[in-house]
Amino acid sequence: MKLKRYKRFFKEIWIKINFKKIFAEEITLQDLSTAASISSGTNKYRKIRNKIKGTENKLAKYLELQINEQEDFVIAKFLTEGTHTFDVQTVTFDNGSVDKKDENVYEIWLKIEQIFSYLKTNPKNEITTQDIKDALKVCPVRVHCNCYAFLYQGSQYRLDQLDASIYHCDIPATTWEKLRPDNLLCKHSYGVIRQINFYIPQITMSLKKYLGLTKK
């Protein structure tokens, strides 16, 4: 048991040292959009997924923006389909509705911290898509996806070691460690983050509605 604890301790130290060489003290969406946040194996299957389903901006639907101004964060929530090459029950977007089939869809959450503090540095009483783009370059981010890969291939555990997971995780990858040693993201969350500019107008509108900045 002591040996296992020592191995785990050194694994946690390795994660922090290895990724801190790449990322700044606080991880941002801009950091996670780079190839450094995904393993070559996961990236391979992401490309296969794109051929089957299309890129994530064509597939993932923006659901809502959970806003907590007092604690200075927002959580952008997205819904995406699983990767299948055959016909299954999936998400339907007819008339803007979402038909959630739990066995074949996943939610991706992006928690953007310190966003209201950043927006207050802007003297004008307005929020533009460019303001949100700029905020996402510097505001700390935490990520969650409820797919099995995110948990069991080690992404959630590694992000938690870097203070970038929404939920705490003390389950390191074991079987998958050799196959996905440097995964910070699953292919679903990586796809959404890579395509985040596509969703910025919707995120901006959600914030403007909350702050009463939309035209009546």
C-alpha positions as CSV (number, residue, x, y, z in Angstrom):
1,M,0.0,0.0,0.0
2,K,2.9,2.4,0.8
3,L,4.4,1.7,-2.6
4,K,1.1,2.5,-4.3
5,R,0.9,5.8,-2.4
6,Y,4.4,6.7,-3.4
7,K,3.8,5.9,-7.0
8,R,0.7,8.1,-7.0
9,F,2.5,10.9,-5.2
10,F,5.2,11.0,-7.8
11,K,2.7,10.7,-10.6
12,E,0.9,13.8,-9.3
13,I,4.2,15.7,-9.1
14,W,5.1,14.6,-12.7
15,I,1.8,15.9,-14.0
16,K,2.3,19.3,-12.4
17,I,5.9,19.6,-13.6
18,N,5.3,18.3,-17.1
19,F,2.3,20.5,-17.9
20,K,3.5,23.6,-16.1
21,K,6.4,23.6,-18.6
22,I,3.7,24.1,-21.3
23,F,1.0,26.1,-19.6
24,A,1.0,29.2,-17.4
25,E,0.2,29.2,-13.7
26,E,-3.6,29.3,-14.5
27,I,-4.8,27.4,-17.5
28,T,-7.0,29.2,-20.0
29,L,-9.1,28.1,-23.0
30,Q,-6.4,29.4,-25.2
31,D,-4.0,27.0,-23.5
32,L,-6.3,24.0,-23.9
33,S,-7.0,24.7,-27.6
34,T,-3.4,23.7,-28.4
35,A,-2.3,20.2,-29.4
36,A,-0.4,19.9,-26.1
37,S,-3.7,19.2,-24.3
38,I,-4.6,16.0,-26.2
39,S,-2.7,12.8,-26.9
40,S,-1.8,11.6,-30.4
41,G,-4.1,8.6,-29.9
42,T,-7.1,10.7,-28.9
43,N,-6.4,13.2,-31.7
44,K,-6.4,10.3,-34.1
45,Y,-9.9,9.3,-33.0
46,R,-11.0,12.9,-33.0
47,K,-10.2,13.1,-36.7
48,I,-12.1,9.9,-37.3
49,R,-15.0,11.4,-35.4
50,N,-14.9,14.5,-37.6
51,K,-15.1,12.4,-40.7
52,I,-18.1,10.6,-39.4
53,K,-20.0,13.4,-37.7
54,G,-18.3,16.7,-38.9
55,T,-16.4,19.2,-36.7
56,E,-17.8,19.9,-33.3
57,N,-19.2,23.3,-34.2
58,K,-21.6,21.5,-36.6
59,L,-22.4,18.9,-33.9
60,A,-22.3,20.3,-30.4
61,K,-25.2,22.5,-29.4
62,Y,-24.8,25.4,-27.0
63,L,-27.3,24.8,-24.1
64,E,-27.0,27.7,-21.7
65,L,-24.8,29.9,-19.6
66,Q,-24.9,29.4,-15.9
67,I,-24.0,32.7,-14.3
68,N,-22.7,33.4,-10.8
69,E,-21.7,37.1,-10.7
70,Q,-21.1,37.1,-7.0
71,E,-18.5,34.3,-7.2
72,D,-17.2,35.7,-10.5
73,F,-17.7,32.9,-12.9
74,V,-19.9,31.5,-15.7
75,I,-20.3,28.0,-16.9
76,A,-21.0,27.5,-20.7
77,K,-22.8,24.2,-21.2
78,F,-22.9,22.2,-24.5
79,L,-24.5,19.0,-25.7
80,T,-22.9,16.7,-28.2
81,E,-23.5,13.3,-29.8
82,G,-21.5,10.2,-29.3
83,T,-19.5,8.9,-32.2
84,H,-21.3,6.2,-34.1
85,T,-21.2,4.9,-37.7
86,F,-24.7,3.4,-37.6
87,D,-28.1,4.8,-37.0
88,V,-29.0,5.3,-33.3
89,Q,-31.3,7.6,-31.3
90,T,-29.4,10.9,-30.9
91,V,-29.9,14.6,-30.3
92,T,-32.5,16.3,-32.4
93,F,-32.4,20.1,-33.0
94,D,-35.7,20.5,-34.8
95,N,-37.2,23.9,-34.0
96,G,-34.3,24.6,-31.7
97,S,-35.4,21.8,-29.3
98,V,-33.0,19.3,-27.8
99,D,-34.1,15.6,-27.5
100,K,-31.6,14.3,-25.0
101,K,-30.9,10.5,-25.2
102,D,-28.7,9.9,-22.2
103,E,-27.1,6.8,-23.6
104,N,-25.7,8.6,-26.7
105,V,-25.0,12.2,-25.8
106,Y,-22.5,14.0,-23.6
107,E,-22.4,17.3,-21.8
108,I,-19.3,19.5,-21.9
109,W,-19.0,22.3,-19.3
110,L,-16.5,25.1,-19.5
111,K,-16.3,27.2,-16.3
112,I,-14.8,30.6,-16.9
113,E,-13.5,32.2,-13.7
114,Q,-12.8,35.9,-13.0
115,I,-14.8,36.9,-16.0
116,F,-16.7,39.7,-14.4
117,S,-13.5,41.1,-12.9
118,Y,-12.0,41.1,-16.3
119,L,-15.1,42.7,-18.0
120,K,-15.1,45.5,-15.4
121,T,-11.7,46.7,-16.7
122,N,-13.6,47.7,-19.8
123,P,-14.8,51.3,-19.3
124,K,-17.7,51.2,-21.8
125,N,-21.1,50.0,-20.7
126,E,-21.2,47.3,-23.4
127,I,-20.1,43.7,-24.0
128,T,-19.0,42.7,-27.5
129,T,-17.9,39.3,-28.9
130,Q,-14.4,40.7,-29.0
131,D,-14.5,41.4,-25.3
132,I,-15.5,37.7,-24.6
133,K,-12.7,36.5,-27.0
134,D,-10.2,38.6,-25.1
135,A,-11.5,37.4,-21.7
136,L,-11.2,33.7,-22.8
137,K,-7.5,34.3,-23.5
138,V,-6.7,35.3,-19.9
139,C,-9.4,34.0,-17.6
140,P,-8.8,30.7,-15.8
141,V,-10.9,27.8,-17.0
142,R,-12.1,24.6,-15.5
143,V,-13.5,21.7,-17.7
144,H,-15.9,18.8,-17.4
145,C,-17.3,16.2,-19.8
146,N,-19.5,13.4,-18.6
147,C,-18.2,10.9,-21.2
148,Y,-16.4,7.8,-19.9
149,A,-13.1,8.7,-21.6
150,F,-12.8,12.0,-19.7
151,L,-12.9,10.1,-16.4
152,Y,-11.3,6.8,-17.1
153,Q,-8.6,7.8,-19.5
154,G,-7.2,10.3,-16.9
155,S,-8.3,13.7,-18.3
156,Q,-10.3,14.7,-15.2
157,Y,-7.6,13.5,-12.8
158,R,-4.8,15.4,-14.6
159,L,-6.9,18.5,-14.9
160,D,-7.7,18.3,-11.2
161,Q,-3.9,18.2,-10.4
162,L,-3.7,21.5,-12.4
163,D,-6.7,23.1,-10.7
164,A,-8.5,23.0,-14.0
165,S,-11.3,20.5,-13.4
166,I,-14.8,21.5,-12.3
167,Y,-15.1,18.4,-10.2
168,H,-12.4,16.9,-7.9
169,C,-11.1,13.5,-9.1
170,D,-8.7,11.2,-7.3
171,I,-8.9,8.3,-9.8
172,P,-5.7,8.2,-11.9
173,A,-5.7,6.3,-15.2
174,T,-4.3,2.8,-14.9
175,T,-5.0,0.7,-17.9
176,W,-5.1,3.8,-20.2
177,E,-1.9,5.4,-18.8
178,K,0.4,3.9,-21.4
179,L,-2.0,4.6,-24.3
180,R,-3.1,8.2,-23.2
181,P,-0.3,9.4,-20.9
182,D,-0.7,13.1,-21.6
183,N,-4.4,13.5,-22.2
184,L,-6.0,16.6,-20.6
185,L,-9.1,16.5,-22.7
186,C,-11.4,14.0,-24.4
187,K,-12.2,14.4,-28.1
188,H,-15.6,16.0,-27.2
189,S,-14.3,18.7,-24.9
190,Y,-11.2,19.3,-27.1
191,G,-13.5,19.7,-30.2
192,V,-15.7,22.3,-28.5
193,I,-12.7,24.3,-27.2
194,R,-11.1,24.3,-30.6
195,Q,-14.3,25.7,-32.1
196,I,-15.1,28.1,-29.2
197,N,-15.1,31.1,-31.5
198,F,-18.2,29.7,-33.1
199,Y,-20.1,29.8,-29.8
200,I,-18.8,33.2,-28.6
201,P,-21.8,35.2,-30.1
202,Q,-24.2,33.0,-28.2
203,I,-22.2,33.3,-24.9
204,T,-22.0,37.0,-25.4
205,M,-25.8,37.3,-25.9
206,S,-26.4,35.2,-22.8
207,L,-24.2,37.6,-20.8
208,K,-25.8,40.7,-22.3
209,K,-29.3,39.4,-21.5
210,Y,-28.3,38.8,-17.9
211,L,-26.7,42.3,-17.5
212,G,-29.7,44.0,-19.3
213,L,-27.6,45.2,-22.2
214,T,-29.8,43.8,-25.0
215,K,-32.0,46.1,-27.0
216,K,-35.7,45.9,-26.1
